Amino acid sequence: MRNEKKKNWGKEVMRESQDIEFKEKWKDEHLKTLCSFANGNGGILYVGIRDDGTTVEIESPEKLLETLPNKIRNNLGIIPDIQLETLDNKKVIRVEIKPSEVPVFYRGRFYIRSGSTTQEIGGYDLAKVIMKKHQISWDSLPSEAGIEDLDEVSIENFKDMAQGRLAILKKDTSQKLLENLELIRDGKLTNAALLLFGKNPQKHFLNSISRVGRFKFPTEIVDTIIIKGNLFEQVEALTNAIKKHINVSYVIEDVHRKDVWDYPLPAIREACINALIHLDYIDSAEIQIKIYDDRIWFWNPGGLPEGITIDDLKKEHASKPRNKLLAMVFYYAGLIERWGTGTKRMVDLCKKQGLPEPEFKEEFGGFSVILQKDIYNEGYLRKIGLSERQIKAVLYVKEYGKITLSEFRNLILGVSEKTLYRDLQQLVEIGNLKAEGEKKGRKYVFA
């Protein structure tokens, strides 16, 4: 369309944004902006408007109106909607670009919008944008591997695991099974097939390993375990590597012995599985698990899916797996329950064992889960709002089993006894401690 329209901005002033850009005059470098609009949700470029929103005179607007369509089509391969409009009694050109169904490049480079800016991206970021635009998950892409690269034992084990959720005939060939699960498409193995059942996935995907470290301090590593193999093998190996470095005690329930680990093993297993199936395998980073005296830190590259918040993870929420095929196969194998319930299950398991809720974070360009051994650690106590004096009191009880007012007075110098007594009473009121005995010999112990 190339007709002229008159518009009055009135009191509302347009501003540059994700989908609106102002330019005083046309330059061919503005094709980058149009390219970024096409690769996103579309947008409008106004020629004849300064950054502050004021209009300026355009030189030969009618001529520009004639030449721009061909310039845009020849350089970007898209057809724009160009109109001549009148704003504030001056002629401006409005170039509207619709979202493109295919990636659009300008001189071999790919541009996207970020806020009100145009940015060039390539490599890893480009692959992610293109897959997102076409709703393609990385695990569904074809692999260079062949059927001979798969481990028959792993496939047979999966058949046994999946009997309750998937109608699988034991006599089915591996190829037929994988085709039914869409792990073989057009005669080619997908990335998911190789990760799930490969003899050596690391031959093709260098970052598909997991690293478990036992740390005494952040800079003092006691042990490092590198875990390879397909994802089913890694689940077991990861769980065993963590069990190697945590403690287990036991209690007697109904004359039966019950093992009690520092952390609920199902929560550990859930954290490992989540890391494996939600890993951003396009990234070059690998899964890292750090075991400290008082906590375990699980980290994998790749943030939360769009529309999911940290708070959502503590309740049942919609499932948006990054790797849909991996999640599906793990579900059929019985390793995960209904999609979207895993993180809530971890929360419930920790609370049931009297531990702090798992902490979920987006950090270091990825996603982390932190399991804490008990509630009596400085980080957690500070997080719930205890003062430094109260933290020292709780940690004293943790070490010695109790604290008296006189012991608290010796521990905290230069503070009145009345203030220290009030500190202890507040700990009783919020449920951290309880008082035992008469006032003169009263002691405070864990509630």
C-alpha positions in Angstrom: 0.0 0.0 0.0 1.3 3.4 -0.9 -1.3 5.9 0.0 -0.9 9.0 2.1 -2.6 9.2 5.5 -2.9 12.1 7.9 -2.5 11.4 11.6 -2.6 13.5 14.7 -0.6 12.2 17.7 -2.6 14.4 20.0 -1.6 14.1 23.7 -0.2 10.6 23.3 3.4 10.6 22.2 4.9 7.5 20.5 8.1 6.1 21.8 10.7 3.7 20.5 10.1 0.2 21.8 10.6 -3.5 21.0 8.5 -3.0 17.8 8.8 0.7 17.0 11.9 2.5 15.7 12.5 6.1 14.7 15.0 7.4 12.1 15.5 10.9 10.9 16.4 9.8 7.3 16.8 6.6 5.5 20.2 4.8 5.4 20.7 1.3 4.1 22.1 0.2 7.5 18.4 0.5 8.7 17.8 -2.8 6.9 19.3 -4.4 10.0 16.4 -3.1 12.0 13.9 -4.4 9.5 15.7 -7.7 9.5 15.3 -7.9 13.3 11.6 -7.1 13.1 11.1 -9.9 10.6 13.0 -12.3 12.9 10.8 -11.3 15.9 7.2 -10.3 16.3 7.3 -7.7 13.5 7.6 -4.0 13.9 7.3 -0.5 12.4 10.2 1.8 11.3 9.3 5.5 10.9 11.6 7.5 8.6 11.3 11.3 9.4 11.1 11.1 13.2 13.9 11.9 15.6 14.7 9.7 18.7 12.8 12.1 20.9 9.6 11.7 18.7 9.8 15.1 16.9 9.2 15.0 13.1 11.7 16.4 10.5 11.4 17.1 6.8 12.4 14.2 4.5 14.2 14.8 1.3 12.2 13.5 -1.7 9.7 11.3 0.4 7.8 10.3 -2.8 11.0 9.0 -4.4 12.0 7.1 -1.3 8.5 5.6 -1.2 9.1 4.2 -4.7 12.6 2.8 -4.1 12.3 1.3 -0.6 10.1 -1.7 -1.5 12.6 -3.1 -4.0 15.6 -2.4 -1.8 13.9 -4.3 1.1 12.8 -7.2 -1.0 16.2 -7.6 -2.8 18.2 -7.4 0.5 15.9 -9.2 2.9 13.6 -11.3 0.7 10.4 -9.9 2.4 7.6 -7.7 1.2 7.0 -4.6 3.5 3.9 -2.5 3.9 5.0 1.1 3.2 2.8 4.1 3.6 3.3 7.9 3.4 1.8 9.6 6.4 1.5 13.1 7.7 2.4 13.8 11.3 2.6 17.3 12.7 2.1 18.6 9.2 5.2 16.8 8.0 5.5 13.8 5.7 7.0 10.6 7.3 7.3 7.1 5.8 5.9 4.2 7.8 7.5 0.8 7.0 5.7 -2.1 8.6 7.3 -5.5 8.7 5.4 -8.7 9.5 7.0 -11.6 11.4 8.7 -14.0 9.0 8.0 -17.7 9.1 11.6 -18.4 8.0 14.9 -16.8 9.3 15.8 -13.6 7.6 19.4 -12.6 7.1 21.0 -9.3 6.0 24.3 -9.7 4.1 24.7 -13.1 5.8 24.1 -11.8 9.3 21.2 -12.5 11.6 19.6 -9.7 13.7 17.0 -9.6 16.5 15.3 -7.0 18.7 16.3 -6.6 22.3 14.2 -3.9 23.9 14.5 -0.9 21.6 17.9 -2.0 20.2 18.9 -4.1 17.2 21.5 -6.8 17.9 23.4 -9.2 15.8 23.6 -12.8 17.0 25.3 -16.0 15.7 26.4 -19.5 16.7 24.7 -20.8 19.8 22.3 -17.9 20.2 21.3 -18.1 16.6 20.5 -21.8 16.8 18.4 -21.2 19.9 16.4 -18.4 18.2 15.7 -20.4 15.1 14.6 -23.5 17.0 12.4 -21.4 19.2 10.8 -19.7 16.2 10.0 -23.0 14.6 9.1 -24.7 17.9 11.8 -27.3 17.4 13.5 -28.9 20.4 17.2 -29.8 20.1 16.6 -33.4 21.1 14.4 -34.0 18.0 17.1 -33.0 15.5 18.8 -35.7 13.5 22.0 -37.2 14.7 25.0 -38.3 12.7 25.1 -41.6 14.6 23.6 -44.9 13.3 21.6 -47.7 14.9 24.9 -49.5 15.5 25.8 -46.8 18.0 23.0 -47.8 20.3 23.3 -50.0 23.4 20.9 -52.9 23.1 21.0 -53.6 26.9 19.8 -50.1 27.7 17.0 -50.5 25.2 15.9 -53.8 26.7 16.1 -52.3 30.2 13.8 -49.5 29.1 11.3 -52.0 27.7 11.1 -53.5 31.2 10.8 -50.2 32.9 8.1 -48.9 30.5 5.7 -51.9 30.7 3.4 -50.1 33.1 3.0 -46.9 31.0 3.6 -47.9 27.4 2.2 -50.8 25.4 5.5 -52.3 24.3 5.9 -55.8 23.0 9.1 -57.4 24.1 9.5 -58.9 20.6 9.5 -55.5 19.0 12.9 -54.7 17.4 14.8 -51.8 18.7 14.3 -49.9 15.5 10.5 -50.3 15.6 10.4 -49.2 19.2 12.4 -46.1 18.5 10.4 -45.3 15.5 7.1 -45.5 17.5 8.6 -43.2 20.1 9.7 -40.8 17.3 13.3 -41.3 18.3 14.0 -42.4 14.7 12.7 -40.0 12.1 13.0 -40.4 8.4 15.4 -43.3 9.0 17.8 -41.2 11.1 18.4 -41.3 14.9 17.5 -38.2 16.8 19.8 -36.6 19.3 17.4 -37.9 22.0 17.9 -41.5 20.9 21.7 -41.2 21.1 21.6 -39.5 24.5 19.1 -42.0 25.9 20.5 -45.3 24.5 23.9 -44.6 23.0 27.0 -46.6 23.7 29.1 -43.5 23.9 27.0 -40.3 23.5 30.1 -38.2 24.5 31.7 -39.1 21.2 29.1 -36.8 19.5 28.1 -34.5 22.4 31.2 -33.5 24.4 29.1 -31.6 27.1 26.9 -34.6 27.8 28.9 -35.5 30.9 28.2 -34.7 34.6 30.8 -33.6 37.1 30.4 -34.4 40.8 32.7 -32.7 43.3 33.1 -33.1 47.1 34.2 -29.8 48.6 35.4 -29.1 52.1 35.5 -25.4 51.3 34.7 -23.6 48.1 38.3 -23.8 47.1 39.2 -27.1 48.6 38.2 -30.1 46.5 38.3 -33.5 48.2 37.1 -35.7 45.4 36.0 -35.3 41.7 33.9 -37.9 39.8 33.4 -37.6 36.0 30.3 -39.4 34.9 29.7 -40.5 31.3 27.4 -42.8 29.4 23.8 -42.5 28.2 21.3 -40.7 30.4 19.9 -43.9 32.0 23.4 -44.8 33.1 24.1 -41.3 34.3 21.0 -41.2 36.6 22.3 -44.2 38.5 25.9 -43.1 38.5 25.0 -39.6 39.7 22.9 -40.9 42.6 25.6 -43.3 43.7 28.4 -40.6 43.4 26.4 -38.4 45.8 25.5 -41.2 48.2 29.3 -41.8 48.5 29.8 -38.4 50.1 26.7 -38.1 52.4 25.8 -39.8 55.6 23.2 -42.4 56.5 21.8 -43.3 59.8 18.8 -45.5 60.7 15.7 -45.6 62.9 13.5 -48.5 63.9 9.9 -48.3 62.7 7.6 -51.2 63.6 10.6 -53.4 64.3 12.0 -52.7 60.9 15.2 -50.7 60.2 14.8 -47.6 58.1 17.8 -45.8 56.5 17.7 -42.0 56.9 20.1 -40.1 54.7 21.2 -36.6 55.1 18.9 -35.7 52.3 15.9 -37.6 50.9 17.3 -39.9 48.2 14.2 -39.4 45.9 14.8 -35.6 46.0 18.5 -36.1 45.0 17.4 -38.4 42.2 14.8 -35.9 41.1 17.4 -33.1 41.0 19.7 -35.3 38.9 17.0 -36.3 36.4 15.8 -32.7 36.1 19.4 -31.6 35.3 19.8 -34.3 32.7 16.5 -33.8 30.8 16.4 -30.0 31.0 20.0 -29.4 30.1 20.6 -27.0 27.3 22.7 -29.4 25.1 23.5 -26.6 22.6 25.5 -24.9 25.3 29.1 -26.1 25.8 28.8 -26.3 29.6 28.1 -29.5 31.5 26.2 -30.5 34.6 28.0 -29.7 37.8 27.1 -31.0 41.3 29.0 -29.7 44.3 28.7 -31.5 47.7 29.5 -29.4 50.8 29.3 -30.3 54.5 25.9 -28.6 54.8 24.4 -28.6 51.3 24.4 -30.0 47.7 24.4 -27.6 44.7 23.1 -28.9 41.4 23.6 -26.7 38.3 23.0 -27.2 34.6 23.1 -24.7 31.7 19.7 -23.4 30.6 17.3 -21.1 32.5 13.6 -21.6 33.2 11.2 -21.8 30.2 9.2 -18.7 29.4 6.2 -18.2 31.6 7.6 -20.3 34.5 8.8 -18.5 37.6 10.8 -19.6 40.6 7.7 -19.5 42.7 5.8 -21.7 40.3 8.4 -24.5 40.9 7.1 -24.9 44.5 3.6 -25.9 43.3 2.2 -28.0 40.6 2.7 -26.1 37.3 2.5 -26.4 33.6 5.3 -28.5 32.1 7.4 -26.9 29.4 10.4 -29.3 28.9 13.3 -28.0 26.9 13.9 -31.5 25.5 10.4 -33.0 24.9 11.6 -36.4 23.7 13.9 -36.9 26.7 11.1 -36.0 29.1 8.6 -38.3 27.4 10.9 -41.3 27.5 11.8 -40.7 31.1 8.1 -40.5 31.9 7.4 -43.8 30.2 10.3 -45.3 32.1 8.7 -44.3 35.4 11.6 -42.0 36.3 9.4 -38.9 36.4 5.8 -38.6 37.4 3.3 -36.3 35.8 5.1 -33.5 34.1 5.3 -30.3 36.1 5.3 -32.0 39.5 9.0 -32.9 40.1 10.1 -29.7 41.8 7.1 -29.7 44.1 7.8 -33.3 45.0 11.3 -32.3 46.0 9.9 -29.5 48.2 7.4 -32.0 49.9 10.1 -34.6 50.4 12.5 -32.1 52.1 9.8 -30.7 54.4 8.7 -34.2 55.4 12.2 -35.0 56.5 12.3 -31.7 58.5 14.8 -30.0 56.1 14.6 -26.5 54.5 12.7 -26.3 51.2 15.0 -26.7 48.2 16.3 -23.3 46.9 15.8 -22.8 43.1 17.8 -20.1 41.3 18.7 -18.9 37.9 22.4 -18.1 38.1 25.6 -18.3 36.1 23.6 -18.5 32.8 21.8 -21.6 34.0 19.6 -23.1 36.7 20.5 -24.4 40.1 18.9 -26.4 42.9 20.3 -26.3 46.4 19.4 -28.9 49.0 20.4 -28.0 52.6 21.3 -30.7 55.2 19.4 -29.0 58.1 17.8 -25.8 59.1 20.5 -25.0 61.5 23.0 -23.4 59.2 24.0 -19.7 59.0 22.7 -19.1 55.5 19.2 -20.4 56.3 19.0 -18.8 59.7 19.9 -15.4 58.2 17.4 -15.9 55.4 14.5 -16.3 57.9 15.5 -13.1 59.6 17.4 -14.0 62.7 19.8 -11.5 64.1 23.5 -12.3 64.3 23.2 -12.9 68.1 20.3 -15.3 67.6 22.2 -17.1 64.9 25.1 -17.7 67.4 22.6 -18.9 70.0 21.1 -21.5 67.6 24.5 -22.7 66.4 25.6 -23.0 70.0 22.6 -25.2 70.7 23.5 -27.2 67.6 27.0 -27.9 69.0 26.2 -28.3 72.7 22.6 -29.4 72.8 21.4 -26.5 74.9 22.1 -22.9 75.9 21.4 -21.0 79.2 21.2 -17.3 79.7 24.6 -17.2 81.4 26.2 -19.2 78.5 24.6 -16.8 76.1 26.0 -13.8 78.1 29.5 -15.3 77.9 29.1 -15.9 74.2 27.9 -12.4 73.4 29.9 -9.7 75.2 28.9 -6.1 75.7 25.1 -6.7 75.4 22.7 -6.4 78.4 21.2 -9.5 79.9 17.7 -8.1 79.3 18.4 -7.9 75.5 19.9 -11.4 75.4 16.9 -12.8 77.3 14.6 -11.1 74.8 16.6 -12.7 71.9 16.0 -16.1 73.4 12.3 -15.5 74.0 11.9 -14.5 70.4 13.5 -17.8 69.3 11.0 -19.6 71.5 8.1 -17.6 70.1 9.0 -18.3 66.5 9.5 -22.0 67.2 13.3 -22.4 66.9 13.9 -23.2 70.6 11.9 -24.2 73.6 12.6 -23.4 77.2 13.0 -26.1 79.8 13.2 -25.8 83.6 12.6 -23.0 86.1 13.7 -19.4 85.5 16.9 -19.7 87.5 18.2 -22.9 85.8 16.3 -22.5 82.6 17.9 -23.9 79.5 16.9 -23.6 75.9 16.9 -26.5 73.5 15.7 -27.2 69.9 11.9 -27.2 69.8 
